[in-house]
Amino acid sequence: MVEVLSFDAYDLQQYEPNRYPYLLIDRVTECVPGKYAKGYKNLTNNEWFFPRHYEGHPIMPGAIQSESLNQMLTIAVTTLPGVDSAGVIGCRCNAVWHREICPGDRLDIEAYVKSYTRGICKGYAKSYVGKELACE
């Protein structure tokens, strides 16, 4: 039987090296180490990036959206035995944005590991607002 993990904002910090205000995940609802991680980020008017991005029509910047996907993929990998979050340094990202993400939205995030060998992870991630694809 496969163990399915979950983490609140405090617990997930042992697997994700970013901290407030750069931690872009609120909760990991499901995680099978080395396979996938799912969770969400609740977006409020108080997010540090909203006041500075498109004044009068705040939206989540694309780079921040991509980072939230990358952080969820990091959780899927760093929950593997013997993998330390300090060794995760970056990724290559080919993001496609499908809709604006605004204050008040809940960003549901899914990340899937395609392969992980010799410290290199290849994966795919996507996010939704409701049932609508936001970013992949």
C-alpha positions as CSV (number, residue, x, y, z in Angstrom):
1,M,0.0,0.0,0.0
2,V,1.3,3.5,-0.9
3,E,1.4,6.0,1.9
4,V,-0.3,9.3,1.0
5,L,1.1,12.2,3.0
6,S,-0.4,15.7,3.7
7,F,1.1,18.8,5.3
8,D,-0.1,22.1,6.7
9,A,1.8,25.3,6.0
10,Y,4.1,24.7,9.0
11,D,4.9,21.0,8.3
12,L,5.6,21.4,4.6
13,Q,8.5,23.7,5.4
14,Q,10.6,20.7,6.2
15,Y,10.4,19.7,2.5
16,E,10.3,23.2,0.8
17,P,13.2,25.6,1.4
18,N,11.2,28.8,0.7
19,R,9.7,30.7,3.7
20,Y,7.2,33.5,4.0
21,P,6.6,35.6,2.0
22,Y,8.1,33.4,-0.8
23,L,6.4,30.2,0.3
24,L,3.6,30.0,-2.3
25,I,1.8,26.9,-1.0
26,D,-0.6,27.0,2.0
27,R,-1.3,23.2,2.3
28,V,-0.3,20.0,0.6
29,T,-3.5,17.8,0.6
30,E,-2.0,14.7,-1.0
31,C,1.5,13.6,-1.7
32,V,3.0,10.3,-2.8
33,P,6.8,10.8,-2.5
34,G,8.5,10.6,-5.9
35,K,5.1,10.5,-7.7
36,Y,2.9,13.6,-7.2
37,A,1.9,16.3,-4.8
38,K,-1.4,18.3,-4.7
39,G,-2.4,21.3,-2.6
40,Y,-3.5,24.9,-2.8
41,K,-2.7,28.5,-2.2
42,N,-5.4,30.9,-1.0
43,L,-4.8,34.3,-2.4
44,T,-5.8,37.4,-0.5
45,N,-5.4,41.2,-1.0
46,N,-2.5,41.0,1.5
47,E,-0.2,39.1,-0.8
48,W,3.0,41.1,-1.3
49,F,2.9,41.0,-5.1
50,F,-0.6,42.2,-5.7
51,P,-0.2,46.0,-4.8
52,R,2.8,46.3,-7.2
53,H,1.4,44.4,-10.2
54,Y,-1.2,46.0,-12.4
55,E,-2.3,48.7,-10.1
56,G,-6.1,48.9,-10.0
57,H,-6.4,45.4,-11.5
58,P,-4.1,43.2,-9.4
59,I,-3.3,39.8,-10.7
60,M,-0.8,37.1,-9.7
61,P,2.4,37.6,-11.9
62,G,3.3,34.8,-14.2
63,A,6.7,34.3,-12.6
64,I,5.0,33.8,-9.2
65,Q,2.5,31.4,-10.7
66,S,5.3,29.3,-12.1
67,E,7.1,29.4,-8.8
68,S,4.0,28.0,-7.0
69,L,4.0,25.1,-9.5
70,N,7.8,24.5,-9.0
71,Q,7.3,24.5,-5.2
72,M,4.7,21.8,-5.4
73,L,6.9,19.7,-7.6
74,T,9.7,20.2,-5.0
75,I,7.4,18.7,-2.4
76,A,6.8,15.6,-4.5
77,V,10.6,15.1,-4.7
78,T,11.9,16.2,-1.3
79,T,9.5,13.8,0.5
80,L,11.6,10.9,-1.0
81,P,13.9,9.3,1.6
82,G,17.4,10.8,1.5
83,V,16.5,13.9,-0.6
84,D,17.2,17.1,1.2
85,S,15.3,20.3,0.3
86,A,18.6,22.3,0.6
87,G,19.8,20.5,-2.6
88,V,16.9,21.8,-4.7
89,I,18.2,24.9,-6.5
90,G,16.0,25.6,-9.5
91,C,14.3,24.4,-12.6
92,R,13.6,25.0,-16.2
93,C,10.1,26.1,-16.8
94,N,8.0,26.3,-20.0
95,A,4.8,27.8,-18.5
96,V,1.6,28.5,-20.3
97,W,-0.9,30.8,-18.7
98,H,-4.6,30.4,-19.3
99,R,-6.4,32.8,-17.0
100,E,-5.8,35.7,-14.6
101,I,-5.5,34.8,-11.0
102,C,-6.8,37.5,-8.7
103,P,-7.2,38.3,-5.0
104,G,-9.8,36.0,-3.5
105,D,-9.0,33.1,-5.8
106,R,-7.9,29.7,-4.5
107,L,-5.1,28.2,-6.6
108,D,-5.3,24.4,-6.6
109,I,-1.9,23.0,-7.7
110,E,-1.0,19.5,-8.9
111,A,2.6,18.4,-9.7
112,Y,3.7,15.1,-11.1
113,V,7.2,13.6,-11.2
114,K,8.0,12.1,-14.6
115,S,11.5,11.0,-13.5
116,Y,14.0,11.5,-10.8
117,T,17.5,10.2,-11.2
118,R,20.9,11.4,-9.9
119,G,19.4,14.4,-8.4
120,I,17.6,15.6,-11.5
121,C,13.8,15.8,-11.6
122,K,11.6,16.1,-14.6
123,G,8.0,16.9,-13.9
124,Y,4.8,18.5,-15.0
125,A,2.6,20.8,-12.9
126,K,-0.7,22.6,-13.4
127,S,-3.0,24.9,-11.4
128,Y,-6.7,25.6,-11.4
129,V,-9.0,28.2,-10.1
130,G,-12.2,26.3,-9.5
131,K,-12.3,23.8,-12.4
132,E,-10.7,26.2,-14.9
133,L,-7.1,25.6,-15.9
134,A,-5.0,28.6,-14.8
135,C,-1.4,27.7,-15.6
136,E,0.6,24.7,-16.6
